Amino acid sequence: MEIKANLKNQLIEKIAPFWLSQQDNINGGFYGQLDINLKSDKLAPKSGVMMSRFLWSFSSCHSLLGNKEYKVASDHAYDFLKKYLWDKKYGGIYWLVTAKGEPINTIKHIYAQSFALYGLSEYSKITSDSDALEYAKRLFHLIEKNAYNSTTGGYEEEFDQTWKQKSLSQVSSKNPKVNYTTNTHLHLLEAYTNLYTVWPNEELLKKIHHLLRLFADHIFHSTGYCQQEFDDNWESITTGISYGHDIETAWLLDETLSCCPIENKLAHDIRKITTSLADYCFKHGLDEKGWMLTYSDDQEGNHIKIWWVQAEAIIGLFNAFQKSGNTEYYKAALTLSHLIQYYFVDHRSGSEWYSYINSKDSAQFSLQKHANENNNISDAWKGPYHTTRFYLEILKRLEEK
């Protein structure tokens, strides 16, 4: 199939080599930033989230494609996580370290712990080092001990270095009432699901069931979308819809159902939710050209297209097609794939996807700075996770198709 061959070639010849080129062979890990002019900042701090995503991405690339260089890069990422990101006194990974691995921001955020767990569990599939899985298990137990709130059923999200809960400073809006976010709970479920594939533990499975119930009971709105932020009683305090997170949620929850033995009634409820989410995004989240919008309540900002939203949208739409057989989902995914190839893939040598593009002026797309954001090709938030996963997921699904 031509689409599959083209995507595989682009992953192997352009995307993976770009991320391999970011390897820091002096200080360990990977460089923290590469700007729009393809200039690397070798002194940029290194984020726990970003380094964990490198670990997951190269481990996953090696699992599917088998290239030795991906295994070497995975080993390199694991070594940095273990030596510099892991808190040897209190456990868990730091939010941010210097280029040399010295702690800068020592908070323990469940979002970061989740990505470390996600990366470690993926790495454990390709390595003979049993310590990788042990680190993943330790993270599971640390999260359950320190973050799970048995009264509300939610997971508290941010802690100081010693695991004392603190107010949120990352991965949420600045609203002081925010206590729980869909974003963090989604990626915790994603990590627990991946861990279950290598460690089918009964207590872990119970927690996966519990997280799915949170989506069914609190997060999903019957209209067809997910509420994004909540107070400590699970009362929604935001009104806007995040189409990128919703289409990502749709396929990630289906992934949990495919990987874990979920109780029949709950599985039925989750399938209905994921079907509704994908359909709502398809009907309301696509603009006239076929791009996935970012937010429902930001009409001015929606001319800015964000790389990860488009990547997750293709996976989610293709997943909806696979489930339903509705070719309209497939057509939407194909249209978006063409848009990405034309506008988002940076065809300069030594690059991958742009982070943002501006579509405000008719069909004239141009690189423009997004409000309060930058256009780095690589940084703490734009790592290899979304783009490599787009290629890997679609390649696997085209094989199934």
Number of C-alpha atoms within 10 A of each C-alpha: 7 7 13 16 11 11 17 18 13 16 20 16 11 20 21 20 17 18 22 17 12 17 18 17 10 10 15 19 29 27 27 27 24 20 14 16 10 15 11 18 14 18 13 17 22 27 28 27 25 27 28 29 25 28 32 28 29 30 29 23 22 21 17 13 12 13 13 10 15 22 21 15 22 28 20 20 28 25 15 21 24 15 12 20 28 18 18 11 8 12 17 29 30 26 24 24 20 17 22 18 19 14 19 14 15 18 24 28 30 26 23 29 28 27 25 31 30 25 31 31 29 27 28 20 18 16 15 9 12 10 13 21 21 14 20 27 18 15 21 20 13 17 22 15 11 16 20 16 12 9 7 11 15 20 21 24 28 23 19 15 20 14 19 12 17 14 14 20 13 13 15 18 14 10 12 11 14 21 22 23 23 22 16 22 23 22 20 25 22 21 26 24 27 22 25 18 15 13 16 14 11 10 9 19 19 12 16 23 19 15 20 23 17 18 21 18 11 16 22 21 16 11 9 18 26 26 22 24 23 19 16 14 13 19 15 18 15 14 12 15 20 20 28 23 21 29 31 23 26 30 23 22 22 20 15 24 19 12 13 16 13 18 10 9 8 15 20 12 14 23 16 14 24 26 18 20 28 28 19 18 24 23 10 12 24 18 13 7 11 19 25 27 26 24 16 15 12 12 11 8 16 19 20 21 21 21 20 21 21 28 23 27 32 27 24 28 27 28 27 28 19 17 12 11 12 12 13 14 22 18 15 20 26 17 15 22 19 12 16 19 13 11 17 21 18 17 14 10 9 13 21 23 23 21 25 24 20 20 18 15 9 6 9 8 14 13 16 13 15 17 8 5 9 14 19 22 22 26 23 18 16 22 23 25 19 18 21 21 18 19 22 21 17 19 18 12 15 13 10 8 7
